[in-house]
């Protein structure tokens, strides 16, 4: 099959949540299909990885995205009706390439990764007739959807699949409850607009994919008329993320002192909030029992608030690292203190695959069916979270047992190839050519 894959961020290097998922989708699809990739790059350093992507893709188009300019542009969306996210990620240059490819290739399927990428299809002349209809009432929509699907099969148009990952509109609602005025108002507007946009996508696309059953259930609650919703979880490469993979340890971290670790993109609001909460409220309690303990924050593009945390006693902020595994190896406990989290967190799967004991919040473990006290420790308040970390630091046998069971759990339940096979089912369902 010929597949057009569209992503809001370049899927390489696979060093953050959405890029890990999109890369593994492309890697899997490329084994049996021809894939054309059209995507954006919000980090100019990632442009040097085009050759790596050409290993998997027949054609690659990457359009650089200037973050500052895009933020200003997205704010102008406030005077219109489109979500700010669409204004941020829509690219005229990428639109031209996609339009050319659509006019010269008979694609069997088009996969959009993240809802804002659908705008490039909504504005495409190639899909003008197919995507012109608008969702109406809950009662009328299923009939319209059925007629629309029948027409698509008759025309032999590509199968449209949207990988939402999470219900992003609900994330903005969470942010609005955490942020001060006037950002809370802006985020509530984005929540409403993006939810309507997600509903529109589900109405027009043949499949809507989410990363966990919890996200799919949430979408059904917010959009009762939703149809053709599927769940494809994230996975982890347990051979790459393995306790035996490396022997090198970062010299700046002393193994004679307890090491706590958090990993993730450090310009992402949920991560910034989580490590700030940990440093201000949780880490001081841990240091009462373990005065020499160290907290290492590893991840690219640290927000100024995160960089400031390095002024705390025992806190280290690394910024981008080429290989995160040595930091996992050095860690005594991996902490995931996220108060805003959805779906399946890759950082959790990686830590578990590295056989590390994990202390995590309920929100951060939501999409992973791990058993409390058997695979991870789950705590949601500062005192209980610090107590769980201290318990693991005091009891090495408990930490080792928890880590070993965690690795066995993810190896058995979160292998990428197993989950990606579900994509094949979605691609093969009712694809017609004329």
Secondary structure, 3 states (H helix, E strand, C coil): CEEEEEECCCCCCCCCHHHHHHHHHHHHHCCCCEEEEEEEECCHHHHHHHHHHHCCCCEEEEEECCHHHHHHHHHHHHHCCCCHHHHHHCCHHHHHHHHHHHHHCCCCEEEEECHHHHHHHHCCHHHCCCCCCCCCCHHHHHHHHHHHHHHHHHHCCCEEEEEEECCHHHHHHHHHHHCCCCHHHHHHHHHHHHHHHHHHHHHHCCEEEECCHHHHHHHHHHCCCCCCEEECCCCCCCCCCCCCCCCCCCCCCCCCCCEEEEECCCCCHHHHHHHHHHHHHHHHHHHHHCCCCEEEEECCCCCHHHHHHHHCCCEEEEECCCCCHHHHHHCCEEEECCCCCCCCCHHHHHHHHCCCEEEECHHHHCCCCCCECCCEEECCCHHHHHHHHHHHHHCHHHHHHHHHHHHHHHHHHCCHHHHHHHHHHHHHCCCCCC
